[in-house]
Amino acid sequence: MPTQTVCVSCDPPGSGRCVQCQATGKRGSVGCQECQGSGFCGQCYGVGLEPTNSERNTGRFLGVWWISWFGIIGAFLLVGYEVLSFIHGRAAYSSLLLLTITVLSWILFFMATEKLGAKMPRDRTWHASTLLSTLAGTILAIFTLLGIAFFIYVAPHIH
């Protein structure tokens, strides 16, 4: 296995700290274009090692996948609202319950991910925690897609 090189974009190289924040003395400033306020290097994400090509590609793919969750959530809310506007009885109660549980689950997921990311040290375990939160979000996205299928195919037929 080839050894990775030290990230030269950090200040000092390999430290994992944002070069722009270190130069201006404003560690983790909100307006920093390099680190977006995290204080960590934007190239190595605070690990201190240059990412490999496969890590860069995986990061891009995961970024697109995470952003697509907002589309899934939006579609779920739109379809759920439309179904709730014309059904009554037990179907309305079960649809409202599904809508509430799913929205609260997403809120809890994003809050937990934010807290975990803020407390995690920036080393190799940070990558593992990112993949673990991606797995949890993927399971929640699948549950949300099944909720959309419930709204479209099952809820209109419950009497």
CORZILIN-V163681 format. One record per residue. N is the residue number from 1. RES is the residue in one letter. PHI is phi in whole degrees, 0 to 359 (none if undefined). Layout:
n/res/phi
N/RES/PHI
N/RES/PHI
This chain:
n/res/phi
1/M/none
2/P/289
3/T/280
4/Q/276
5/T/272
6/V/288
7/C/291
8/V/270
9/S/278
10/C/279
11/D/229
12/P/290
13/P/306
14/G/89
15/S/276
16/G/86
17/R/262
18/C/295
19/V/291
20/Q/287
21/C/293
22/Q/291
23/A/290
24/T/270
25/G/82
26/K/256
27/R/293
28/G/69
29/S/289
30/V/297
31/G/275
32/C/289
33/Q/281
34/E/282
35/C/245
36/Q/57
37/G/91
38/S/278
39/G/86
40/F/262
41/C/301
42/G/283
43/Q/273
44/C/253
45/Y/59
46/G/87
47/V/282
48/G/97
49/L/240
50/E/298
51/P/288
52/T/283
53/N/299
54/S/293
55/E/293
56/R/296
57/N/294
58/T/297
59/G/297
60/R/295
61/F/298
62/L/295
63/G/298
64/V/295
65/W/295
66/W/296
67/I/294
68/S/294
69/W/299
70/F/294
71/G/293
72/I/295
73/I/296
74/G/298
75/A/296
76/F/299
77/L/294
78/L/295
79/V/293
80/G/298
81/Y/296
82/E/296
83/V/294
84/L/293
85/S/284
86/F/233
87/I/250
88/H/222
89/G/80
90/R/296
91/A/296
92/A/292
93/Y/295
94/S/292
95/S/292
96/L/294
97/L/297
98/L/298
99/L/298
100/T/293
101/I/297
102/T/292
103/V/296
104/L/295
105/S/295
106/W/295
107/I/297
108/L/298
109/F/299
110/F/292
111/M/293
112/A/294
113/T/296
114/E/294
115/K/294
116/L/296
117/G/295
118/A/286
119/K/265
120/M/285
121/P/291
122/R/275
123/D/223
124/R/295
125/T/290
126/W/296
127/H/296
128/A/295
129/S/291
130/T/295
131/L/293
132/L/293
133/S/290
134/T/294
135/L/297
136/A/297
137/G/293
138/T/294
139/I/297
140/L/293
141/A/294
142/I/296
143/F/300
144/T/293
145/L/295
146/L/294
147/G/296
148/I/297
149/A/298
150/F/299
151/F/299
152/I/279
153/Y/257
154/V/260
155/A/303
156/P/294
157/H/260
158/I/277
159/H/251
